Amino acid sequence: MEFPSPNEFINFDFSSRAKSVNVGEIVLLENNHHKFAALKVTKVVWKKENIGHLLKFKYKIYKEIESIL
């Protein structure tokens, strides 16, 4: 899965503040200044201990987009 183009943002589910995400999926983020970034999860390591967890991701920052929601 490649990073979405801005016109594909409408296909994302914005119905909740918290969602589970799996390796290979993309999360779309919007900050308080209506700037967007996409994160593609590439690896997750979860351990029973409270330390040593790992989340690897690739990202893309969209610099010239206004809020669409």
C-alpha positions as CSV (number, residue, x, y, z in Angstrom):
1,M,0.0,0.0,0.0
2,E,1.4,3.4,-1.0
3,F,0.8,6.7,0.6
4,P,-2.5,8.2,-0.4
5,S,-2.9,11.3,-2.5
6,P,-4.8,14.1,-0.8
7,N,-7.9,13.5,-2.8
8,E,-8.0,9.9,-1.3
9,F,-8.2,11.2,2.3
10,I,-12.0,11.1,2.1
11,N,-11.7,7.3,2.0
12,F,-10.2,7.2,5.5
13,D,-12.3,6.4,8.6
14,F,-12.4,9.5,10.9
15,S,-15.2,8.2,13.1
16,S,-13.0,7.6,16.2
17,R,-10.1,9.1,18.1
18,A,-8.6,5.6,18.7
19,K,-8.2,2.7,16.3
20,S,-6.1,-0.4,16.0
21,V,-3.6,-0.5,13.2
22,N,-1.7,-3.4,11.7
23,V,1.6,-3.8,9.8
24,G,1.1,-2.5,6.3
25,E,-1.7,-0.1,7.1
26,I,-1.6,3.6,6.9
27,V,-2.7,6.1,9.6
28,L,-3.6,9.7,8.6
29,L,-2.9,12.4,11.1
30,E,-4.0,16.0,11.3
31,N,-2.6,18.5,13.8
32,N,-4.1,21.6,15.3
33,H,-2.8,23.7,12.4
34,H,-4.6,21.5,9.9
35,K,-1.4,20.0,8.5
36,F,-1.4,16.3,7.5
37,A,1.0,13.4,7.7
38,A,0.6,9.7,6.8
39,L,2.3,6.9,8.7
40,K,2.7,3.5,7.3
41,V,3.4,0.8,10.0
42,T,6.2,-1.4,8.9
43,K,6.9,-3.4,12.1
44,V,5.4,-3.8,15.6
45,V,7.1,-5.6,18.5
46,W,5.1,-6.0,21.7
47,K,6.5,-7.6,24.8
48,K,4.9,-8.7,28.0
49,E,7.2,-6.4,29.9
50,N,6.5,-2.7,30.2
51,I,9.7,-1.9,28.2
52,G,11.3,-2.8,24.9
53,H,8.2,-2.2,22.7
54,L,8.9,-1.2,19.1
55,L,7.0,0.6,16.4
56,K,8.6,1.2,13.0
57,F,7.0,3.3,10.4
58,K,7.6,5.3,7.2
59,Y,6.0,8.7,6.9
60,K,5.0,11.3,4.4
61,I,4.3,14.9,5.3
62,Y,1.7,16.8,3.2
63,K,2.9,20.4,3.2
64,E,0.3,22.2,1.0
65,I,-3.0,20.9,2.2
66,E,-5.8,22.7,4.0
67,S,-8.2,20.8,6.3
68,I,-10.7,18.7,4.4
69,L,-12.9,17.7,7.3
